[in-house]
Amino acid sequence: MVSRIAIANPVEEGTEPDEAQLFSRCYRNPATSDIPGSGIGLHIASAAAGKFGATLTYRTTDGAVIFELRIPC
């Protein structure tokens, strides 16, 4: 059995994250340079999830990004 938590965030066109770099340390989309942040949050979250067998995934929909944490029970 797996528990899931999903979070959706709206994004403006052109500011979608680069899927190849999304969970890399210090990655930030250049189009979001005016928004505060260091770009390490998703890297930390993904690494922490992996330590207890969970996975953090990403997908896009029209105008939103969705992050899903799958936790094994």
N, CA, C and O atoms as a Maestro MAE file, in Angstrom:
{
 s_m_m2io_version
 :::
 2.0.0
}

f_m_ct {
 s_m_title
 :::
 protein
 m_atom[292] {
  # First column is atom index #
  i_m_mmod_type
  r_m_x_coord
  r_m_y_coord
  r_m_z_coord
  i_m_residue_number
  s_m_chain_name
  s_m_pdb_residue_name
  s_m_pdb_atom_name
  i_m_atomic_number
  :::
  1 25 0.841 -1.166 0.000 1 A "MET " " N  " 7
  2 3 0.000 0.000 0.000 1 A "MET " " CA " 6
  3 2 0.896 1.243 0.000 1 A "MET " " C  " 6
  4 15 1.985 1.247 0.574 1 A "MET " " O  " 8
  5 25 0.403 2.297 -0.661 2 A "VAL " " N  " 7
  6 3 1.146 3.551 -0.765 2 A "VAL " " CA " 6
  7 2 0.223 4.707 -0.415 2 A "VAL " " C  " 6
  8 15 -0.908 4.769 -0.897 2 A "VAL " " O  " 8
  9 25 0.695 5.618 0.415 3 A "SER " " N  " 7
  10 3 -0.032 6.859 0.686 3 A "SER " " CA " 6
  11 2 0.518 7.935 -0.236 3 A "SER " " C  " 6
  12 15 1.706 7.941 -0.558 3 A "SER " " O  " 8
  13 25 -0.356 8.846 -0.658 4 A "ARG " " N  " 7
  14 3 0.061 9.900 -1.587 4 A "ARG " " CA " 6
  15 2 -0.353 11.266 -1.071 4 A "ARG " " C  " 6
  16 15 -1.443 11.441 -0.525 4 A "ARG " " O  " 8
  17 25 0.528 12.218 -1.253 5 A "ILE " " N  " 7
  18 3 0.236 13.617 -0.975 5 A "ILE " " CA " 6
  19 2 0.604 14.381 -2.235 5 A "ILE " " C  " 6
  20 15 1.728 14.268 -2.722 5 A "ILE " " O  " 8
  21 25 -0.332 15.159 -2.768 6 A "ALA " " N  " 7
  22 3 -0.070 15.935 -3.982 6 A "ALA " " CA " 6
  23 2 -0.290 17.415 -3.713 6 A "ALA " " C  " 6
  24 15 -1.217 17.806 -3.004 6 A "ALA " " O  " 8
  25 25 0.578 18.225 -4.293 7 A "ILE " " N  " 7
  26 3 0.477 19.679 -4.180 7 A "ILE " " CA " 6
  27 2 0.572 20.251 -5.586 7 A "ILE " " C  " 6
  28 15 1.481 19.909 -6.342 7 A "ILE " " O  " 8
  29 25 -0.371 21.125 -5.933 8 A "ALA " " N  " 7
  30 3 -0.372 21.775 -7.246 8 A "ALA " " CA " 6
  31 2 -0.091 23.263 -7.075 8 A "ALA " " C  " 6
  32 15 -0.652 23.920 -6.198 8 A "ALA " " O  " 8
  33 25 0.783 23.778 -7.926 9 A "ASN " " N  " 7
  34 3 1.111 25.206 -7.926 9 A "ASN " " CA " 6
  35 2 0.877 25.767 -9.318 9 A "ASN " " C  " 6
  36 15 1.302 25.165 -10.303 9 A "ASN " " O  " 8
  37 25 0.203 26.917 -9.417 10 A "PRO " " N  " 7
  38 3 0.056 27.542 -10.732 10 A "PRO " " CA " 6
  39 2 1.401 28.096 -11.204 10 A "PRO " " C  " 6
  40 15 2.208 28.560 -10.398 10 A "PRO " " O  " 8
  41 25 1.628 28.044 -12.500 11 A "VAL " " N  " 7
  42 3 2.841 28.623 -13.081 11 A "VAL " " CA " 6
  43 2 2.479 29.420 -14.323 11 A "VAL " " C  " 6
  44 15 1.538 29.088 -15.045 11 A "VAL " " O  " 8
  45 25 3.238 30.465 -14.553 12 A "GLU " " N  " 7
  46 3 3.054 31.244 -15.769 12 A "GLU " " CA " 6
  47 2 3.788 30.561 -16.906 12 A "GLU " " C  " 6
  48 15 4.818 29.918 -16.702 12 A "GLU " " O  " 8
  49 25 3.249 30.707 -18.096 13 A "GLU " " N  " 7
  50 3 3.899 30.113 -19.264 13 A "GLU " " CA " 6
  51 2 5.324 30.633 -19.375 13 A "GLU " " C  " 6
  52 15 5.570 31.832 -19.251 13 A "GLU " " O  " 8
  53 25 6.258 29.719 -19.610 14 A "GLY " " N  " 7
  54 3 7.664 30.081 -19.730 14 A "GLY " " CA " 6
  55 2 8.439 29.962 -18.431 14 A "GLY " " C  " 6
  56 15 9.664 30.083 -18.435 14 A "GLY " " O  " 8
  57 25 7.753 29.726 -17.316 15 A "THR " " N  " 7
  58 3 8.447 29.586 -16.036 15 A "THR " " CA " 6
  59 2 8.393 28.155 -15.517 15 A "THR " " C  " 6
  60 15 8.758 27.899 -14.369 15 A "THR " " O  " 8
  61 25 7.943 27.221 -16.349 16 A "GLU " " N  " 7
  62 3 7.913 25.824 -15.938 16 A "GLU " " CA " 6
  63 2 9.342 25.357 -15.675 16 A "GLU " " C  " 6
  64 15 10.269 25.770 -16.372 16 A "GLU " " O  " 8
  65 25 9.521 24.500 -14.675 17 A "PRO " " N  " 7
  66 3 10.878 24.023 -14.386 17 A "PRO " " CA " 6
  67 2 11.421 23.094 -15.467 17 A "PRO " " C  " 6
  68 15 10.659 22.458 -16.196 17 A "PRO " " O  " 8
  69 25 12.724 23.027 -15.557 18 A "ASP " " N  " 7
  70 3 13.403 22.098 -16.458 18 A "ASP " " CA " 6
  71 2 13.403 20.727 -15.787 18 A "ASP " " C  " 6
  72 15 14.070 20.537 -14.770 18 A "ASP " " O  " 8
  73 25 12.667 19.781 -16.342 19 A "GLU " " N  " 7
  74 3 12.515 18.465 -15.722 19 A "GLU " " CA " 6
  75 2 13.853 17.760 -15.496 19 A "GLU " " C  " 6
  76 15 13.991 17.005 -14.534 19 A "GLU " " O  " 8
  77 25 14.827 17.989 -16.354 20 A "ALA " " N  " 7
  78 3 16.126 17.325 -16.223 20 A "ALA " " CA " 6
  79 2 16.916 17.854 -15.022 20 A "ALA " " C  " 6
  80 15 17.782 17.153 -14.499 20 A "ALA " " O  " 8
  81 25 16.627 19.091 -14.579 21 A "GLN " " N  " 7
  82 3 17.393 19.701 -13.497 21 A "GLN " " CA " 6
  83 2 16.574 19.948 -12.232 21 A "GLN " " C  " 6
  84 15 17.117 20.388 -11.218 21 A "GLN " " O  " 8
  85 25 15.291 19.673 -12.286 22 A "LEU " " N  " 7
  86 3 14.357 20.063 -11.243 22 A "LEU " " CA " 6
  87 2 14.788 19.704 -9.825 22 A "LEU " " C  " 6
  88 15 14.656 20.529 -8.921 22 A "LEU " " O  " 8
  89 25 15.299 18.493 -9.610 23 A "PHE " " N  " 7
  90 3 15.679 18.065 -8.273 23 A "PHE " " CA " 6
  91 2 17.178 18.247 -8.002 23 A "PHE " " C  " 6
  92 15 17.701 17.749 -7.004 23 A "PHE " " O  " 8
  93 25 17.862 18.966 -8.900 24 A "SER " " N  " 7
  94 3 19.284 19.264 -8.711 24 A "SER " " CA " 6
  95 2 19.452 20.367 -7.673 24 A "SER " " C  " 6
  96 15 18.608 21.254 -7.544 24 A "SER " " O  " 8
  97 25 20.554 20.293 -6.940 25 A "ARG " " N  " 7
  98 3 20.829 21.304 -5.926 25 A "ARG " " CA " 6
  99 2 21.042 22.663 -6.586 25 A "ARG " " C  " 6
  100 15 21.790 22.780 -7.556 25 A "ARG " " O  " 8
  101 25 20.391 23.668 -6.062 26 A "CYS " " N  " 7
  102 3 20.499 25.069 -6.496 26 A "CYS " " CA " 6
  103 2 19.921 25.346 -7.875 26 A "CYS " " C  " 6
  104 15 20.253 26.367 -8.478 26 A "CYS " " O  " 8
  105 25 19.063 24.465 -8.396 27 A "TYR " " N  " 7
  106 3 18.427 24.754 -9.688 27 A "TYR " " CA " 6
  107 2 17.336 25.804 -9.513 27 A "TYR " " C  " 6
  108 15 16.515 25.721 -8.600 27 A "TYR " " O  " 8
  109 25 17.342 26.773 -10.388 28 A "ARG " " N  " 7
  110 3 16.264 27.767 -10.479 28 A "ARG " " CA " 6
  111 2 16.048 28.097 -11.935 28 A "ARG " " C  " 6
  112 15 17.009 28.271 -12.684 28 A "ARG " " O  " 8
  113 25 14.801 28.184 -12.344 29 A "ASN " " N  " 7
  114 3 14.491 28.608 -13.704 29 A "ASN " " CA " 6
  115 2 14.905 30.073 -13.825 29 A "ASN " " C  " 6
  116 15 14.514 30.883 -12.984 29 A "ASN " " O  " 8
  117 25 15.679 30.437 -14.841 30 A "PRO " " N  " 7
  118 3 16.120 31.826 -14.989 30 A "PRO " " CA " 6
  119 2 14.959 32.822 -15.062 30 A "PRO " " C  " 6
  120 15 15.127 33.986 -14.697 30 A "PRO " " O  " 8
  121 25 13.801 32.390 -15.522 31 A "ALA " " N  " 7
  122 3 12.657 33.302 -15.630 31 A "ALA " " CA " 6
  123 2 12.045 33.630 -14.274 31 A "ALA " " C  " 6
  124 15 11.158 34.480 -14.194 31 A "ALA " " O  " 8
  125 25 12.497 32.978 -13.207 32 A "THR " " N  " 7
  126 3 11.942 33.233 -11.875 32 A "THR " " CA " 6
  127 2 12.939 33.935 -10.959 32 A "THR " " C  " 6
  128 15 12.818 33.857 -9.737 32 A "THR " " O  " 8
  129 25 13.910 34.613 -11.533 33 A "SER " " N  " 7
  130 3 14.964 35.234 -10.722 33 A "SER " " CA " 6
  131 2 14.439 36.340 -9.811 33 A "SER " " C  " 6
  132 15 15.112 36.704 -8.846 33 A "SER " " O  " 8
  133 25 13.262 36.880 -10.090 34 A "ASP " " N  " 7
  134 3 12.711 37.936 -9.240 34 A "ASP " " CA " 6
  135 2 11.935 37.382 -8.034 34 A "ASP " " C  " 6
  136 15 11.438 38.153 -7.212 34 A "ASP " " O  " 8
  137 25 11.830 36.052 -7.926 35 A "ILE " " N  " 7
  138 3 11.138 35.393 -6.817 35 A "ILE " " CA " 6
  139 2 12.190 34.904 -5.832 35 A "ILE " " C  " 6
  140 15 13.156 34.258 -6.238 35 A "ILE " " O  " 8
  141 25 12.021 35.202 -4.536 36 A "PRO " " N  " 7
  142 3 13.024 34.769 -3.555 36 A "PRO " " CA " 6
  143 2 13.168 33.249 -3.494 36 A "PRO " " C  " 6
  144 15 12.211 32.515 -3.740 36 A "PRO " " O  " 8
  145 25 14.349 32.796 -3.171 37 A "GLY " " N  " 7
  146 3 14.619 31.373 -3.011 37 A "GLY " " CA " 6
  147 2 16.021 31.028 -3.450 37 A "GLY " " C  " 6
  148 15 16.648 31.754 -4.221 37 A "GLY " " O  " 8
  149 25 16.508 29.893 -2.940 38 A "SER " " N  " 7
  150 3 17.871 29.487 -3.273 38 A "SER " " CA " 6
  151 2 17.919 28.297 -4.218 38 A "SER " " C  " 6
  152 15 18.980 27.985 -4.758 38 A "SER " " O  " 8
  153 25 16.788 27.625 -4.429 39 A "GLY " " N  " 7
  154 3 16.764 26.495 -5.339 39 A "GLY " " CA " 6
  155 2 17.199 25.179 -4.720 39 A "GLY " " C  " 6
  156 15 17.492 24.231 -5.447 39 A "GLY " " O  " 8
  157 25 17.251 25.095 -3.397 40 A "ILE " " N  " 7
  158 3 17.672 23.831 -2.783 40 A "ILE " " CA " 6
  159 2 16.509 23.032 -2.183 40 A "ILE " " C  " 6
  160 15 16.690 21.876 -1.799 40 A "ILE " " O  " 8
  161 25 15.331 23.630 -2.100 41 A "GLY " " N  " 7
  162 3 14.199 22.988 -1.442 41 A "GLY " " CA " 6
  163 2 13.799 21.648 -2.035 41 A "GLY " " C  " 6
  164 15 13.626 20.680 -1.294 41 A "GLY " " O  " 8
  165 25 13.647 21.564 -3.351 42 A "LEU " " N  " 7
  166 3 13.242 20.299 -3.973 42 A "LEU " " CA " 6
  167 2 14.346 19.256 -3.891 42 A "LEU " " C  " 6
  168 15 14.065 18.063 -3.781 42 A "LEU " " O  " 8
  169 25 15.587 19.690 -3.943 43 A "HIS " " N  " 7
  170 3 16.711 18.768 -3.792 43 A "HIS " " CA " 6
  171 2 16.674 18.126 -2.401 43 A "HIS " " C  " 6
  172 15 16.823 16.912 -2.267 43 A "HIS " " O  " 8
  173 25 16.476 18.943 -1.381 44 A "ILE " " N  " 7
  174 3 16.406 18.433 -0.007 44 A "ILE " " CA " 6
  175 2 15.198 17.525 0.168 44 A "ILE " " C  " 6
  176 15 15.320 16.450 0.756 44 A "ILE " " O  " 8
  177 25 14.034 17.933 -0.331 45 A "ALA " " N  " 7
  178 3 12.819 17.135 -0.188 45 A "ALA " " CA " 6
  179 2 12.949 15.780 -0.868 45 A "ALA " " C  " 6
  180 15 12.532 14.764 -0.313 45 A "ALA " " O  " 8
  181 25 13.514 15.759 -2.049 46 A "SER " " N  " 7
  182 3 13.689 14.502 -2.781 46 A "SER " " CA " 6
  183 2 14.663 13.572 -2.063 46 A "SER " " C  " 6
  184 15 14.415 12.372 -1.947 46 A "SER " " O  " 8
  185 25 15.770 14.132 -1.583 47 A "ALA " " N  " 7
  186 3 16.759 13.323 -0.864 47 A "ALA " " CA " 6
  187 2 16.178 12.780 0.433 47 A "ALA " " C  " 6
  188 15 16.409 11.620 0.772 47 A "ALA " " O  " 8
  189 25 15.430 13.596 1.161 48 A "ALA " " N  " 7
  190 3 14.821 13.159 2.416 48 A "ALA " " CA " 6
  191 2 13.795 12.055 2.160 48 A "ALA " " C  " 6
  192 15 13.740 11.078 2.906 48 A "ALA " " O  " 8
  193 25 12.995 12.200 1.127 49 A "ALA " " N  " 7
  194 3 12.003 11.173 0.794 49 A "ALA " " CA " 6
  195 2 12.682 9.843 0.501 49 A "ALA " " C  " 6
  196 15 12.217 8.796 0.951 49 A "ALA " " O  " 8
  197 25 13.764 9.876 -0.238 50 A "GLY " " N  " 7
  198 3 14.488 8.666 -0.588 50 A "GLY " " CA " 6
  199 2 15.054 7.936 0.614 50 A "GLY " " C  " 6
  200 15 15.220 6.717 0.575 50 A "GLY " " O  " 8
  201 25 15.352 8.659 1.679 51 A "LYS " " N  " 7
  202 3 15.927 8.031 2.880 51 A "LYS " " CA " 6
  203 2 14.965 7.076 3.563 51 A "LYS " " C  " 6
  204 15 15.400 6.162 4.264 51 A "LYS " " O  " 8
  205 25 13.651 7.269 3.373 52 A "PHE " " N  " 7
  206 3 12.707 6.341 3.980 52 A "PHE " " CA " 6
  207 2 11.850 5.616 2.942 52 A "PHE " " C  " 6
  208 15 10.744 5.162 3.239 52 A "PHE " " O  " 8
  209 25 12.376 5.515 1.726 53 A "GLY " " N  " 7
  210 3 11.734 4.720 0.687 53 A "GLY " " CA " 6
  211 2 10.597 5.391 -0.046 53 A "GLY " " C  " 6
  212 15 9.891 4.743 -0.819 53 A "GLY " " O  " 8
  213 25 10.407 6.676 0.180 54 A "ALA " " N  " 7
  214 3 9.359 7.427 -0.519 54 A "ALA " " CA " 6
  215 2 9.919 8.006 -1.816 54 A "ALA " " C  " 6
  216 15 11.135 8.036 -2.011 54 A "ALA " " O  " 8
  217 25 9.043 8.460 -2.696 55 A "THR " " N  " 7
  218 3 9.475 9.108 -3.934 55 A "THR " " CA " 6
  219 2 8.734 10.428 -4.101 55 A "THR " " C  " 6
  220 15 7.565 10.551 -3.737 55 A "THR " " O  " 8
  221 25 9.427 11.401 -4.650 56 A "LEU " " N  " 7
  222 3 8.847 12.693 -4.971 56 A "LEU " " CA " 6
  223 2 8.883 12.824 -6.483 56 A "LEU " " C  " 6
  224 15 9.951 12.761 -7.091 56 A "LEU " " O  " 8
  225 25 7.716 13.008 -7.092 57 A "THR " " N  " 7
  226 3 7.633 13.112 -8.547 57 A "THR " " CA " 6
  227 2 7.015 14.441 -8.941 57 A "THR " " C  " 6
  228 15 6.466 15.167 -8.113 57 A "THR " " O  " 8
  229 25 7.119 14.737 -10.227 58 A "TYR " " N  " 7
  230 3 6.678 16.016 -10.785 58 A "TYR " " CA " 6
  231 2 5.972 15.763 -12.101 58 A "TYR " " C  " 6
  232 15 6.376 14.902 -12.882 58 A "TYR " " O  " 8
  233 25 4.915 16.521 -12.338 59 A "ARG " " N  " 7
  234 3 4.266 16.503 -13.656 59 A "ARG " " CA " 6
  235 2 3.632 17.871 -13.896 59 A "ARG " " C  " 6
  236 15 3.412 18.639 -12.960 59 A "ARG " " O  " 8
  237 25 3.345 18.161 -15.158 60 A "THR " " N  " 7
  238 3 2.712 19.431 -15.501 60 A "THR " " CA " 6
  239 2 1.303 19.182 -16.027 60 A "THR " " C  " 6
  240 15 1.000 18.128 -16.585 60 A "THR " " O  " 8
  241 25 0.471 20.169 -15.834 61 A "THR " " N  " 7
  242 3 -0.853 20.213 -16.447 61 A "THR " " CA " 6
  243 2 -0.996 21.613 -17.018 61 A "THR " " C  " 6
  244 15 -0.060 22.407 -16.935 61 A "THR " " O  " 8
  245 25 -2.118 21.925 -17.581 62 A "ASP " " N  " 7
  246 3 -2.326 23.264 -18.136 62 A "ASP " " CA " 6
  247 2 -2.239 24.323 -17.036 62 A "ASP " " C  " 6
  248 15 -3.139 24.444 -16.205 62 A "ASP " " O  " 8
  249 25 -1.156 25.080 -17.044 63 A "GLY " " N  " 7
  250 3 -0.997 26.184 -16.122 63 A "GLY " " CA " 6
  251 2 -0.622 25.817 -14.702 63 A "GLY " " C  " 6
  252 15 -0.697 26.666 -13.813 63 A "GLY " " O  " 8
  253 25 -0.217 24.567 -14.460 64 A "ALA " " N  " 7
  254 3 0.147 24.174 -13.091 64 A "ALA " " CA " 6
  255 2 1.222 23.097 -13.112 64 A "ALA " " C  " 6
  256 15 1.367 22.357 -14.085 64 A "ALA " " O  " 8
  257 25 1.964 23.027 -12.027 65 A "VAL " " N  " 7
  258 3 2.884 21.915 -11.794 65 A "VAL " " CA " 6
  259 2 2.352 21.165 -10.580 65 A "VAL " " C  " 6
  260 15 1.840 21.769 -9.638 65 A "VAL " " O  " 8
  261 25 2.480 19.856 -10.614 66 A "ILE " " N  " 7
  262 3 1.983 19.027 -9.517 66 A "ILE " " CA " 6
  263 2 3.139 18.181 -9.003 66 A "ILE " " C  " 6
  264 15 3.803 17.479 -9.765 66 A "ILE " " O  " 8
  265 25 3.364 18.260 -7.707 67 A "PHE " " N  " 7
  266 3 4.359 17.443 -7.037 67 A "PHE " " CA " 6
  267 2 3.600 16.399 -6.224 67 A "PHE " " C  " 6
  268 15 2.629 16.710 -5.536 67 A "PHE " " O  " 8
  269 25 4.065 15.155 -6.320 68 A "GLU " " N  " 7
  270 3 3.399 14.084 -5.579 68 A "GLU " " CA " 6
  271 2 4.432 13.300 -4.773 68 A "GLU " " C  " 6
  272 15 5.440 12.833 -5.304 68 A "GLU " " O  " 8
  273 25 4.156 13.171 -3.494 69 A "LEU " " N  " 7
  274 3 4.989 12.385 -2.595 69 A "LEU " " CA " 6
  275 2 4.284 11.063 -2.367 69 A "LEU " " C  " 6
  276 15 3.148 11.033 -1.893 69 A "LEU " " O  " 8
  277 25 4.958 9.962 -2.707 70 A "ARG " " N  " 7
  278 3 4.403 8.613 -2.505 70 A "ARG " " CA " 6
  279 2 5.177 7.958 -1.373 70 A "ARG " " C  " 6
  280 15 6.393 7.781 -1.442 70 A "ARG " " O  " 8
  281 25 4.434 7.603 -0.327 71 A "ILE " " N  " 7
  282 3 5.037 7.050 0.885 71 A "ILE " " CA " 6
  283 2 4.602 5.602 1.053 71 A "ILE " " C  " 6
  284 15 3.407 5.324 1.161 71 A "ILE " " O  " 8
  285 25 5.560 4.674 1.077 72 A "PRO " " N  " 7
  286 3 5.177 3.273 1.271 72 A "PRO " " CA " 6
  287 2 4.689 3.048 2.703 72 A "PRO " " C  " 6
  288 15 5.220 3.620 3.655 72 A "PRO " " O  " 8
  289 25 3.682 2.215 2.827 73 A "CYS " " N  " 7
  290 3 3.136 1.919 4.162 73 A "CYS " " CA " 6
  291 2 3.550 0.531 4.603 73 A "CYS " " C  " 6
  292 15 3.190 0.098 5.697 73 A "CYS " " O  " 8
  :::
 }
 m_bond[291] {
  # First column is bond index #
  i_m_from
  i_m_to
  i_m_order
  :::
  1 1 2 1
  2 2 3 1
  3 3 4 2
  4 3 5 1
  5 5 6 1
  6 6 7 1
  7 7 8 2
  8 7 9 1
  9 9 10 1
  10 10 11 1
  11 11 12 2
  12 11 13 1
  13 13 14 1
  14 14 15 1
  15 15 16 2
  16 15 17 1
  17 17 18 1
  18 18 19 1
  19 19 20 2
  20 19 21 1
  21 21 22 1
  22 22 23 1
  23 23 24 2
  24 23 25 1
  25 25 26 1
  26 26 27 1
  27 27 28 2
  28 27 29 1
  29 29 30 1
  30 30 31 1
  31 31 32 2
  32 31 33 1
  33 33 34 1
  34 34 35 1
  35 35 36 2
  36 35 37 1
  37 37 38 1
  38 38 39 1
  39 39 40 2
  40 39 41 1
  41 41 42 1
  42 42 43 1
  43 43 44 2
  44 43 45 1
  45 45 46 1
  46 46 47 1
  47 47 48 2
  48 47 49 1
  49 49 50 1
  50 50 51 1
  51 51 52 2
  52 51 53 1
  53 53 54 1
  54 54 55 1
  55 55 56 2
  56 55 57 1
  57 57 58 1
  58 58 59 1
  59 59 60 2
  60 59 61 1
  61 61 62 1
  62 62 63 1
  63 63 64 2
  64 63 65 1
  65 65 66 1
  66 66 67 1
  67 67 68 2
  68 67 69 1
  69 69 70 1
  70 70 71 1
  71 71 72 2
  72 71 73 1
  73 73 74 1
  74 74 75 1
  75 75 76 2
  76 75 77 1
  77 77 78 1
  78 78 79 1
  79 79 80 2
  80 79 81 1
  81 81 82 1
  82 82 83 1
  83 83 84 2
  84 83 85 1
  85 85 86 1
  86 86 87 1
  87 87 88 2
  88 87 89 1
  89 89 90 1
  90 90 91 1
  91 91 92 2
  92 91 93 1
  93 93 94 1
  94 94 95 1
  95 95 96 2
  96 95 97 1
  97 97 98 1
  98 98 99 1
  99 99 100 2
  100 99 101 1
  101 101 102 1
  102 102 103 1
  103 103 104 2
  104 103 105 1
  105 105 106 1
  106 106 107 1
  107 107 108 2
  108 107 109 1
  109 109 110 1
  110 110 111 1
  111 111 112 2
  112 111 113 1
  113 113 114 1
  114 114 115 1
  115 115 116 2
  116 115 117 1
  117 117 118 1
  118 118 119 1
  119 119 120 2
  120 119 121 1
  121 121 122 1
  122 122 123 1
  123 123 124 2
  124 123 125 1
  125 125 126 1
  126 126 127 1
  127 127 128 2
  128 127 129 1
  129 129 130 1
  130 130 131 1
  131 131 132 2
  132 131 133 1
  133 133 134 1
  134 134 135 1
  135 135 136 2
  136 135 137 1
  137 137 138 1
  138 138 139 1
  139 139 140 2
  140 139 141 1
  141 141 142 1
  142 142 143 1
  143 143 144 2
  144 143 145 1
  145 145 146 1
  146 146 147 1
  147 147 148 2
  148 147 149 1
  149 149 150 1
  150 150 151 1
  151 151 152 2
  152 151 153 1
  153 153 154 1
  154 154 155 1
  155 155 156 2
  156 155 157 1
  157 157 158 1
  158 158 159 1
  159 159 160 2
  160 159 161 1
  161 161 162 1
  162 162 163 1
  163 163 164 2
  164 163 165 1
  165 165 166 1
  166 166 167 1
  167 167 168 2
  168 167 169 1
  169 169 170 1
  170 170 171 1
  171 171 172 2
  172 171 173 1
  173 173 174 1
  174 174 175 1
  175 175 176 2
  176 175 177 1
  177 177 178 1
  178 178 179 1
  179 179 180 2
  180 179 181 1
  181 181 182 1
  182 182 183 1
  183 183 184 2
  184 183 185 1
  185 185 186 1
  186 186 187 1
  187 187 188 2
  188 187 189 1
  189 189 190 1
  190 190 191 1
  191 191 192 2
  192 191 193 1
  193 193 194 1
  194 194 195 1
  195 195 196 2
  196 195 197 1
  197 197 198 1
  198 198 199 1
  199 199 200 2
  200 199 201 1
  201 201 202 1
  202 202 203 1
  203 203 204 2
  204 203 205 1
  205 205 206 1
  206 206 207 1
  207 207 208 2
  208 207 209 1
  209 209 210 1
  210 210 211 1
  211 211 212 2
  212 211 213 1
  213 213 214 1
  214 214 215 1
  215 215 216 2
  216 215 217 1
  217 217 218 1
  218 218 219 1
  219 219 220 2
  220 219 221 1
  221 221 222 1
  222 222 223 1
  223 223 224 2
  224 223 225 1
  225 225 226 1
  226 226 227 1
  227 227 228 2
  228 227 229 1
  229 229 230 1
  230 230 231 1
  231 231 232 2
  232 231 233 1
  233 233 234 1
  234 234 235 1
  235 235 236 2
  236 235 237 1
  237 237 238 1
  238 238 239 1
  239 239 240 2
  240 239 241 1
  241 241 242 1
  242 242 243 1
  243 243 244 2
  244 243 245 1
  245 245 246 1
  246 246 247 1
  247 247 248 2
  248 247 249 1
  249 249 250 1
  250 250 251 1
  251 251 252 2
  252 251 253 1
  253 253 254 1
  254 254 255 1
  255 255 256 2
  256 255 257 1
  257 257 258 1
  258 258 259 1
  259 259 260 2
  260 259 261 1
  261 261 262 1
  262 262 263 1
  263 263 264 2
  264 263 265 1
  265 265 266 1
  266 266 267 1
  267 267 268 2
  268 267 269 1
  269 269 270 1
  270 270 271 1
  271 271 272 2
  272 271 273 1
  273 273 274 1
  274 274 275 1
  275 275 276 2
  276 275 277 1
  277 277 278 1
  278 278 279 1
  279 279 280 2
  280 279 281 1
  281 281 282 1
  282 282 283 1
  283 283 284 2
  284 283 285 1
  285 285 286 1
  286 286 287 1
  287 287 288 2
  288 287 289 1
  289 289 290 1
  290 290 291 1
  291 291 292 2
  :::
 }
}
